[in-house]
Every structure is written in structure tokens, then in C-alpha cells.
Amino acid sequence: MGEERHRQAGLFLVQFRSCPPSVGDAVEMHRALHRAVTRLGSAGTAIRWCAAWLLPDECGCLCLVQAVRESDVVLARDLAALPSASVSPARALGGPPPPPTGSRS
């Protein structure tokens, strides 16, 4: 993500659970979303992967993605075949936003 676009980017939380409940399926869903974000970033979309947290007791996952437009995060979600995953704007509390990087993913 270019430096100028990075400054304009916001954070988005993508949340999903596997159904039926399976930690393994949640991990695979996370990998699919990560691949979709990476592919879009490599193609020039202003999007990058920030972090993810597995919620094993809930067979779910929380993924933090940075993008200029929420619609780009929704596109990544759809490319990962996760139509039931929610996408919500997010912001850090009590700490600085993720540091800028020169990477595109």
C-alpha cells in the first residue's frame, strides 16, 4: 500500500465462525481471507493484512484488515467465499494504529 494511501486507510474487523463448529475450519477460513487480501494488495488495491485472533472456544476468528474503502474488505471477504462474515469499521483504543509498512499485503 503506498504511503499516501496508507495514511487515508482505515481499519476493518472481519468476524466469522465456522458452522458446524470446528477450529480447523475457522483456521482454513482465516487462511482464505488472508490469501484474498494478499491477492488484492498485489493487484494494486489499497488493502493489507494487519492481524488475526483465533477464538477456539467459539470456533471463530477476528481478522483486522487495513483498507482505504470498506468495499475492498467486502470484496476480499467475498473472494474468500465467506459471505456470512461481518465487516465493521474499527479503531484502536489506548494505543497507536498499526505502523505503516512498505508491503502491499
C-alpha positions, 0 to 999 in steps of 0.5 A: 500500500503506498504511503499516501494511501496508507495514511487515508486507510482505515481499519476493518474487523472481519468476524466469522465462525465456522458452522458446524463448529470446528477450529480447523475450519475457522483456521482454513477460513482465516487462511482464505481471507488472508490469501484474498487480501494478499491477492488484492494488495498485489493487484494494486488495491489499497488493502493489507493484512494487519492481524488475526485472533483465533477464538477456539472456544467459539470456533471463530476468528477476528481478522483486522484488515487495513483498507482505504474503502470498506468495499475492498474488505467486502470484496476480499471477504467475498473472494474468500467465499465467506459471505456470512462474515461481518465487516465493521469499521474499527479503531484502536483504543489506548494505543497507536494504529498499526505502523505503516509498512512498505508491503502491499499485503 
